[in-house]
Amino acid sequence: MVERRTLGLFVLASLLFGGTFVGAKAGLEYFPPLLFVAFRFDIAAVVLFAYAAVATDLGELLPRTRGDWVGVLATGVFAIGLANALLFVGQQYATSAVASVVFSLNPILTPVFAAVLLSDERLSRRGAVGMVLGLLGVGLVVSPDPANLLGGDALGKGILFLGAVSGALGSVLIRWADTDVSSTVRTAWALPFAAALTHGMSVAAGESVATVQWTPTALLALGYVAVFAGAVAYVAFFGLLDETGAIKANLVFYVVPVVTTVAGWALLGESVSATTVAGFAVVFLGFAVLGGDTLATTARRLWPAVVERFSDDGRSGPVLTDGSGSYGRDCD
């Protein structure tokens, strides 16, 4: 049951986070980037606090220990706040597909921070090979032009890379804090800190609410990134983080580009170059190497349950009919 729940959280977080990049790209036509992400956190905080109040006992709603508050700040400042602020700013200069692939550096960067801060999470030799493949793949996707190293595309990808660094560091700091509160409560408290941070960055950048265009598309994009790719996805991802650790949980960001690329092509009409496709394939190969053992083990353990579900007596084997409406099992 634990493995099924873990797999469910992984799939849910991958799908919803994949839509983040598409929703952000669509909404950036109507919102200044930092104000957009600040509004996202405002709404997500209200939704998640309401959910936590209903789903959690009153005595468990308040962080108590130093570790609890360190976990809240690590989530609000690094894993959510700065990571998303840099994502929304950087995505002004890149397609949603490219942005998601650059962010897929997150699981490659996580073991670097884990090696320093966590004693129970270390990268194997196989994992190191996966990291190298992932880096090569992202290099193909980014493929900066040396003649235009500081231009729009390269600058945007650099900002996105810093967002991936912030997300990886935040997820490791959460594990390092060894917090006792649930992931839902921790995230609910973290979102107001993330909102305050991004509102402050928006004011410092000179953004104004007067420039927002409140169109139906703008509201739809904001609603998606705030509620579904925000509150719901955060509950799934940080729950996964608590169950599996930072390195395995961040493998979500290797699957996200698949969702983003398809959604960006279908909804935004974004084109994908052959180099980007090749880069993504190499990144995904890195994921297969890095997480192959975990996926194979999970599949082997889930398979007996699948067989039992589709068999009438728990034994595997094809069910045959004799044409009279009665069924029997071929034991040969």
C-alpha positions in Angstrom: 0.0 0.0 0.0 2.9 2.4 0.8 4.5 1.7 -2.6 1.1 2.3 -4.4 0.7 5.6 -2.5 4.3 6.6 -3.4 3.7 5.8 -7.1 0.4 7.8 -7.0 2.1 10.8 -5.5 4.9 10.6 -8.1 2.5 10.5 -11.0 0.3 13.2 -9.6 3.2 15.6 -8.9 4.7 14.9 -12.4 1.5 15.7 -14.2 0.6 18.8 -12.2 4.1 20.2 -12.2 4.3 19.6 -15.9 1.4 21.9 -16.4 3.1 24.6 -14.4 5.4 25.6 -17.2 2.5 25.8 -19.7 0.3 27.8 -17.3 3.2 30.1 -16.5 3.9 30.7 -20.2 0.2 31.5 -20.9 -0.2 33.8 -17.9 3.0 35.8 -18.5 1.2 37.5 -21.4 -1.1 39.1 -18.8 0.9 39.4 -15.5 4.3 40.8 -14.6 6.3 37.6 -13.7 7.0 38.2 -10.0 3.5 39.5 -9.3 2.1 36.5 -11.1 4.0 34.1 -8.9 3.1 36.2 -5.8 -0.6 35.9 -6.6 -0.1 32.2 -7.1 1.2 31.8 -3.6 -1.5 34.1 -2.1 -4.3 31.8 -3.5 -2.4 28.5 -2.8 -1.9 29.6 0.8 -5.6 30.2 1.4 -6.5 26.9 -0.3 -3.9 24.8 1.5 -4.6 26.4 4.9 -8.3 25.6 4.5 -7.5 22.0 3.6 -5.0 21.6 6.5 -7.6 23.0 8.9 -10.1 20.3 7.9 -7.8 17.4 7.4 -5.4 17.9 10.4 -6.1 17.7 14.1 -6.0 21.2 15.7 -3.0 20.2 17.9 -0.9 19.4 14.8 -1.4 22.6 12.9 1.3 24.7 14.6 5.0 24.0 14.1 6.7 23.7 17.5 10.3 22.8 17.3 13.3 24.6 15.7 13.5 21.9 13.1 9.8 22.5 12.2 10.4 26.2 11.5 13.7 25.5 9.6 11.7 23.1 7.4 9.0 25.8 6.9 11.6 28.4 5.9 13.5 26.0 3.7 10.2 25.2 1.9 9.0 28.8 1.7 12.3 30.5 0.7 14.2 28.0 -1.4 12.0 25.0 -2.5 9.0 27.2 -3.4 9.7 30.9 -3.2 13.0 31.6 -5.0 12.6 28.5 -7.2 9.3 29.7 -8.7 10.3 33.4 -8.8 13.3 32.5 -11.0 11.2 30.1 -13.0 8.6 32.7 -13.9 11.2 35.3 -14.7 13.3 33.0 -16.8 10.4 31.6 -18.7 9.9 35.0 -20.4 12.9 34.0 -22.5 12.2 30.3 -23.2 9.5 28.0 -24.3 7.7 25.9 -21.6 9.4 22.8 -23.0 12.9 24.2 -22.7 12.2 25.6 -19.3 11.0 22.3 -18.0 14.1 20.5 -19.3 16.4 23.0 -17.7 14.5 22.5 -14.4 15.1 18.8 -14.8 18.6 19.5 -13.6 17.0 19.5 -10.1 17.4 15.8 -9.5 21.0 16.0 -10.8 21.9 18.8 -8.4 20.1 17.3 -5.4 22.8 14.6 -4.7 25.4 17.4 -4.6 23.7 19.1 -1.7 22.7 15.8 -0.1 26.3 14.7 0.0 27.1 17.7 2.1 24.0 17.9 4.3 22.6 14.4 4.6 24.3 11.4 6.0 21.6 8.9 4.8 21.4 9.9 1.2 24.4 9.2 -1.0 24.8 8.8 -4.7 26.0 5.5 -6.1 28.3 5.0 -9.1 25.3 4.3 -11.2 23.8 7.5 -9.9 26.8 9.4 -10.9 26.6 8.1 -14.4 23.0 9.2 -14.5 24.0 12.6 -13.4 26.5 13.0 -16.1 24.0 11.9 -18.8 21.5 14.3 -17.5 24.0 17.2 -17.6 24.9 16.3 -21.2 21.2 16.2 -22.1 20.5 19.6 -20.6 23.6 20.9 -22.4 22.0 19.9 -25.7 18.7 21.5 -24.8 20.3 24.8 -23.7 23.0 24.8 -26.4 24.1 28.4 -25.7 25.5 30.4 -28.6 29.0 31.6 -27.6 28.5 34.7 -29.7 25.4 35.6 -27.7 26.2 34.2 -24.3 24.5 37.1 -22.5 21.6 37.4 -24.8 17.9 36.7 -24.0 17.9 32.9 -24.5 21.1 32.3 -22.6 20.1 34.7 -19.9 16.7 33.1 -19.4 18.2 29.6 -19.3 20.7 30.8 -16.7 17.9 32.2 -14.5 16.0 28.9 -14.9 19.2 27.0 -13.9 19.4 29.1 -10.7 15.8 28.2 -10.0 16.6 24.5 -10.3 19.5 25.1 -7.9 17.2 26.7 -5.4 14.6 23.9 -5.6 17.3 21.2 -5.1 18.8 23.0 -2.1 15.4 23.6 -0.6 14.4 19.9 -0.8 17.6 18.8 0.8 17.3 21.4 3.6 13.8 20.1 4.4 15.2 16.7 5.0 18.1 18.1 6.9 15.8 20.0 9.2 14.2 16.7 10.3 10.8 18.3 10.9 8.1 16.6 12.9 5.1 18.3 11.2 3.3 16.8 8.2 4.2 17.9 4.7 0.8 19.5 4.3 1.1 21.6 7.4 4.7 22.5 6.6 3.8 23.7 3.1 0.7 25.6 4.4 2.9 27.6 6.7 5.6 28.0 4.0 3.4 29.5 1.4 2.8 32.9 3.2 6.6 33.2 3.5 6.9 32.5 -0.2 4.2 35.0 -1.0 5.8 37.7 1.2 9.2 37.1 -0.5 7.8 37.3 -4.0 5.6 40.3 -3.3 8.7 42.1 -2.0 10.7 41.1 -5.1 7.9 42.4 -7.3 7.9 45.8 -5.5 11.7 46.0 -5.8 11.4 45.2 -9.5 8.9 48.1 -10.0 6.0 45.9 -11.1 2.5 47.2 -10.7 -0.9 45.6 -10.3 -2.2 48.2 -12.8 -0.4 46.4 -15.6 -2.3 43.2 -15.1 -4.8 42.3 -17.8 -7.7 40.4 -16.1 -8.8 38.3 -19.0 -10.5 34.9 -18.8 -7.2 33.3 -20.0 -5.3 35.1 -17.3 -7.7 33.9 -14.6 -7.6 30.4 -15.9 -3.8 30.4 -15.9 -3.6 31.8 -12.4 -6.2 29.4 -11.1 -4.3 26.4 -12.5 -0.8 27.4 -11.2 -2.3 28.4 -7.8 -4.7 25.5 -7.0 -3.7 22.5 -9.1 0.0 23.1 -9.8 0.3 24.9 -6.5 -1.6 23.6 -3.5 -2.5 20.1 -4.8 0.9 19.5 -6.4 2.8 20.7 -3.3 0.9 18.3 -1.1 1.8 15.4 -3.5 5.4 16.4 -4.0 6.4 17.2 -0.4 4.5 14.1 0.8 6.7 12.1 -1.6 9.8 13.9 -0.3 9.0 12.8 3.2 8.5 9.2 2.1 11.3 8.7 -0.3 14.0 11.3 0.4 15.2 14.3 -1.6 17.1 12.4 -4.3 14.3 10.0 -5.3 11.5 12.6 -4.9 13.2 15.0 -7.3 13.2 12.4 -10.0 9.7 13.9 -10.6 11.5 16.7 -12.5 12.8 14.2 -15.1 9.2 13.2 -16.0 7.9 16.8 -16.0 9.4 17.7 -19.4 7.4 15.0 -21.1 4.1 16.4 -19.8 5.2 20.0 -20.5 6.4 19.3 -24.1 3.2 17.6 -25.1 1.0 20.2 -23.3 3.0 23.1 -24.8 2.7 21.7 -28.3 -1.1 21.0 -27.9 -2.2 24.1 -26.0 0.3 26.8 -27.0 1.5 25.7 -30.4 5.1 25.6 -29.3 7.6 24.0 -31.7 10.3 21.7 -30.5 13.6 21.5 -32.3 15.4 18.3 -33.1 18.3 19.3 -30.8 15.8 19.8 -27.9 14.3 16.3 -28.6 17.8 14.7 -28.6 18.7 16.6 -25.4 15.5 15.4 -23.7 16.2 11.8 -24.8 19.6 12.0 -23.1 18.1 13.5 -20.0 15.6 10.7 -19.8 18.3 8.2 -20.3 20.0 9.7 -17.3 16.8 9.3 -15.4 16.6 5.7 -16.4 20.1 5.0 -15.2 19.7 7.0 -12.0 16.3 5.6 -11.0 16.2 2.3 -12.8 16.7 0.1 -9.8 14.0 1.9 -7.8 11.5 1.6 -10.7 12.3 -2.0 -11.4 11.9 -3.0 -7.7 8.6 -1.2 -7.4 7.3 -2.8 -10.6 8.3 -6.3 -9.3 6.6 -5.7 -6.0 3.4 -4.3 -7.6 3.1 -7.1 -10.2 1.7 -9.8 -7.9 -1.1 -7.4 -6.9 -1.9 -6.7 -10.5 -2.1 -10.4 -11.3 -4.3 -11.0 -8.3 -6.6 -8.2 -9.3 -7.3 -9.7 -12.7 -7.5 -13.4 -11.6 -10.5 -14.9 -10.0 -8.7 -17.0 -7.4 -5.4 -15.1 -7.0 -3.4 -17.4 -9.3 -1.9 -16.2 -12.6 -2.8 -17.8 -15.9 -5.2 -17.2 -18.7 -8.9 -17.7 -18.1 -10.6 -19.8 -20.8 -14.2 -20.4 -21.7 -15.7 -23.6 -23.1 -18.3 -21.7 -25.1 -21.1 -22.6 -22.7 -20.8 -19.6 -20.6 -18.7 -21.4 -17.9 -15.1 -20.4 -17.3 -12.1 -22.4 -16.2 -8.4 -21.9 -15.8 -5.8 -23.5 -18.1 -3.4 -25.0 -15.6 -1.2 -26.4 -18.3 
